[in-house]
């Protein structure tokens, strides 16, 4: 099985590029043309076949340009790719990619459950094509995130965008897609599917899930400390973590620290206090990590971000 590749937006965009803007979508719903799609999905006996067909029906029956489904691995706080659409509108296997199940992703589910808003629009979003060996950004436009959930739990997310055509957002189609995703959520949560011998994507092991949880609470824990706590060698832990998370423990730890740094800097703290409070041992270490990940110095990067906010 291929190792998964991280495809989070910050990893694919260049320093200084404007960040995607998120806003809630409309409430309009329409059930036309969905009856046949529901009947066809109900006949899918295998989960992976159901996911693939749902992506295809989003295009064929509802008329969106491109669609893709990611499923949530809650233990690892990740979303795992399943099936998607390339820029030629062909169905493609995306089981080899994953991204963070972020606060923004959880907000999509909260907004749907509590506010009655079935989909969320992201503006100025990168249009990404998931190739075998790379994730290529073709351009930028809108993207819609539609939650897939059952009455018991969030399950995944369907994403759709205008692809190459740049067609305007159609709220009626997005409403229909939300109904389709709600039906997919019900089907995915049926007891008969929970007993399938093979999951549609590789979940993280208990070891790696536990380490992810530990690092979320204490990013300064070293690989040696974690290996000792869980009774494995440092090399065993390092291999398992890299295979399942798509990055080393050190890189994951640094990303956690940088996320904390951005929150603190956004609250008005200076660069040095924010870096130290985020868990970096020195400003030199922070600067080195920041430049490696964002290809820019902290001051320049934050200055460009502030300029975008004031435009």
C-alpha positions in Angstrom: 0.0 0.0 0.0 1.3 3.4 -0.9 2.3 5.8 1.8 -0.1 8.7 2.1 0.9 12.3 1.2 -0.2 15.4 3.1 -2.2 17.8 0.9 -3.1 20.6 3.4 -3.5 24.0 1.7 -0.6 25.7 3.6 1.8 23.0 2.2 0.7 23.6 -1.4 0.5 27.4 -1.5 3.6 29.7 -1.7 4.4 32.2 0.9 2.6 35.4 0.5 -0.4 33.9 -1.5 -3.8 35.0 -0.1 -5.5 32.5 2.2 -8.9 30.9 1.3 -11.9 32.8 2.7 -14.6 30.7 4.4 -18.3 31.7 4.6 -21.5 29.7 5.2 -23.5 28.6 2.2 -27.2 29.1 1.5 -30.1 27.0 2.7 -31.9 26.3 -0.5 -32.6 22.6 -1.1 -34.1 20.7 -4.0 -34.8 17.0 -4.3 -35.3 16.8 -8.0 -33.3 14.2 -9.9 -32.1 12.5 -6.7 -34.5 9.5 -6.6 -32.5 7.5 -9.1 -29.2 8.3 -7.4 -30.6 7.1 -4.1 -31.8 3.9 -5.6 -28.4 3.2 -7.2 -26.4 4.0 -4.1 -28.7 1.7 -2.0 -27.7 -1.2 -4.2 -23.9 -0.7 -3.6 -22.9 -3.6 -1.3 -19.2 -2.5 -0.8 -18.3 0.7 1.0 -15.6 1.7 -1.5 -17.9 1.2 -4.4 -20.5 3.3 -2.7 -18.0 6.2 -2.2 -16.8 6.0 -5.8 -20.4 6.0 -7.2 -21.4 8.9 -4.9 -18.6 11.0 -6.4 -19.7 10.1 -9.9 -23.4 10.7 -9.2 -22.5 14.2 -7.9 -21.3 15.0 -11.4 -23.8 12.9 -13.5 -27.0 13.5 -11.6 -26.5 16.8 -9.9 -24.1 18.4 -12.4 -21.2 19.6 -10.3 -17.9 20.0 -12.2 -15.6 18.1 -9.8 -16.2 16.2 -6.5 -14.2 14.2 -4.1 -14.8 12.4 -0.7 -12.5 12.4 2.3 -13.4 10.3 5.3 -12.5 11.2 8.9 -10.0 9.3 11.0 -10.9 10.9 14.4 -8.1 9.2 16.3 -5.4 10.7 14.1 -7.3 14.0 13.5 -7.0 13.4 9.8 -9.2 13.2 6.7 -8.3 10.4 4.3 -8.9 10.6 0.6 -11.0 8.0 -1.2 -12.2 8.9 -4.7 -12.1 12.2 -6.5 -12.1 13.9 -9.9 -9.2 15.1 -12.1 -9.3 18.3 -14.2 -10.7 16.3 -17.2 -13.6 15.3 -15.0 -12.5 11.7 -14.8 -12.9 9.7 -11.6 -9.5 9.1 -9.9 -8.3 7.1 -6.9 -7.2 9.4 -4.1 -6.6 6.9 -1.3 -3.0 8.0 -1.2 -3.6 11.5 0.1 -4.8 12.9 3.5 -5.2 16.2 5.2 -5.7 17.6 8.7 -9.2 17.3 10.2 -9.0 20.9 11.3 -11.1 23.3 13.5 -12.4 24.7 10.2 -13.5 21.2 9.2 -15.3 20.6 12.5 -17.0 23.9 12.1 -18.5 22.7 8.9 -20.2 19.9 10.8 -21.3 22.2 13.7 -22.7 24.7 11.3 -24.8 22.0 9.5 -26.0 20.4 12.8 -26.7 23.5 14.9 -27.3 26.3 12.4 -29.1 24.3 9.6 -26.5 25.4 7.0 -25.9 22.2 5.0 -22.8 23.3 3.1 -19.9 25.8 3.5 -18.3 27.9 0.8 -14.6 28.6 0.7 -13.6 31.4 -1.6 -10.3 31.9 -3.3 -9.4 28.3 -2.7 -6.7 26.4 -4.5 -8.0 24.1 -7.3 -5.9 21.0 -6.7 -5.4 17.9 -8.9 -4.2 14.9 -7.0 -1.7 13.1 -9.2 0.1 9.9 -8.4 3.3 11.5 -7.2 2.3 15.1 -6.4 -0.6 17.4 -5.6 -0.7 20.1 -8.3 -2.3 23.5 -7.8 -3.9 24.5 -11.1 -5.5 27.8 -10.0 -7.8 29.3 -7.5 -11.6 29.6 -7.3 -14.5 28.7 -4.9 -14.9 25.3 -3.2 -17.8 23.9 -1.3 -17.4 21.6 1.7 -20.5 19.4 2.3 -20.5 17.2 5.5 -21.3 13.5 5.3 -22.7 12.5 8.7 -25.2 10.1 10.3 -27.4 10.8 13.3 -24.5 9.5 15.5 -21.3 10.9 14.1 -19.5 12.9 11.5 -18.2 10.5 8.8 -16.5 12.5 6.1 -16.7 15.5 3.7 -17.5 15.9 0.0 -15.6 18.7 -1.7 -16.6 20.2 -5.0 -15.2 23.0 -7.1 -15.6 24.4 -10.7 -12.4 22.8 -12.0 -11.0 24.4 -15.2 -14.3 25.9 -16.3 -14.6 28.4 -13.5 -18.4 28.1 -13.6 -20.2 30.2 -11.0 -21.6 28.7 -7.8 -25.1 27.2 -8.2 -26.8 27.2 -4.8 -29.6 24.9 -6.0 -27.1 22.2 -7.1 -25.2 22.6 -3.7 -28.5 22.0 -1.9 -29.1 18.9 -3.9 -25.6 17.7 -3.2 -26.2 18.2 0.6 -29.2 15.9 0.4 -27.1 13.3 -1.5 -24.4 13.5 1.1 -26.9 13.1 3.9 -28.1 9.9 2.3 -24.5 8.7 1.9 -24.0 9.3 5.6 -26.9 7.1 6.5 -25.7 4.3 4.2 -22.2 4.5 5.6 -23.4 4.1 9.2 -25.5 1.0 8.6 -24.5 -1.9 10.9 -23.8 -4.1 7.9 -21.0 -1.8 6.8 -19.3 -1.6 10.2 -18.5 -5.4 9.9 -16.7 -5.2 6.6 -13.3 -6.8 6.7 -11.5 -4.1 4.9 -12.0 -0.4 5.5 -12.1 2.0 2.5 -9.0 3.7 3.8 -6.2 2.8 6.1 -6.8 4.0 9.6 -4.1 4.9 12.0 -2.9 2.2 14.5 -3.7 2.6 18.2 0.0 3.4 18.8 0.2 6.3 16.3 -3.2 7.6 17.4 -2.1 7.7 21.0 1.2 9.5 20.0 -0.8 12.1 18.1 -3.0 12.7 21.1 0.1 13.0 23.4 1.8 15.5 21.1 -1.4 17.6 20.9 -1.2 18.0 24.6 2.6 18.2 25.0 4.4 19.0 21.7 7.8 19.0 23.4 7.7 15.2 24.1 10.6 13.6 22.3 10.5 10.4 20.2 12.6 8.6 22.8 10.1 9.6 25.6 7.1 8.5 23.5 8.8 5.2 22.5 9.7 4.4 26.1 6.1 5.1 27.3 4.6 2.8 24.7 7.1 0.1 24.9 8.6 0.2 21.4 11.9 1.2 20.0 12.5 4.7 18.7 13.0 3.4 15.2 9.8 1.3 15.3 7.8 4.4 16.4 9.5 6.6 13.8 8.7 4.2 11.0 5.1 3.7 12.0 4.5 7.4 12.5 6.0 8.4 9.1 4.1 5.6 7.3 0.7 6.5 8.8 1.0 10.3 9.2 3.0 11.1 6.1 5.6 13.0 8.1 8.1 12.5 10.9 7.4 13.1 14.5 9.7 16.1 14.5 7.9 17.7 11.5 4.5 17.0 13.1 5.7 18.5 16.4 7.0 21.6 14.6 3.6 22.0 12.8 1.8 21.9 16.1 4.2 24.5 17.6 3.7 26.8 14.5 -0.1 26.5 14.8 0.2 27.6 18.4 2.6 30.4 17.4 0.1 31.7 14.8 -2.7 31.7 17.4 -0.6 33.6 19.9 0.7 36.1 17.3 -2.9 36.7 16.2 -3.7 37.7 19.8 -1.1 40.4 19.6 2.0 38.8 21.1 5.4 39.6 19.7 7.4 37.2 17.7 9.8 36.1 20.4 7.2 35.7 23.2 4.8 33.9 20.9 7.6 31.5 19.7 8.8 30.6 23.2 5.2 30.2 24.5 4.4 27.9 21.5 7.2 25.5 22.7 10.3 26.5 20.7 13.5 26.4 22.7 14.9 29.6 21.1 14.1 32.2 18.5 16.8 30.7 16.3 15.1 27.3 16.3 11.8 28.9 15.7 13.1 31.0 12.8 14.8 27.9 11.2 11.6 25.8 11.4 9.4 28.7 10.2 11.6 29.4 7.1 11.8 25.7 6.2 8.0 25.3 6.2 6.9 28.6 4.9 9.9 29.6 2.7 9.9 33.0 4.2 11.0 34.7 7.4 8.3 35.1 10.2 8.3 38.9 9.9 7.9 39.0 6.1 5.2 36.3 6.2 3.1 37.9 8.9 3.6 41.3 7.2 2.2 40.0 3.9 -0.7 38.3 5.8 -1.5 41.6 7.6 -1.5 43.4 4.2 -4.0 41.0 2.8 -6.3 41.5 5.8 -6.4 45.3 5.3 -7.2 45.2 1.6 
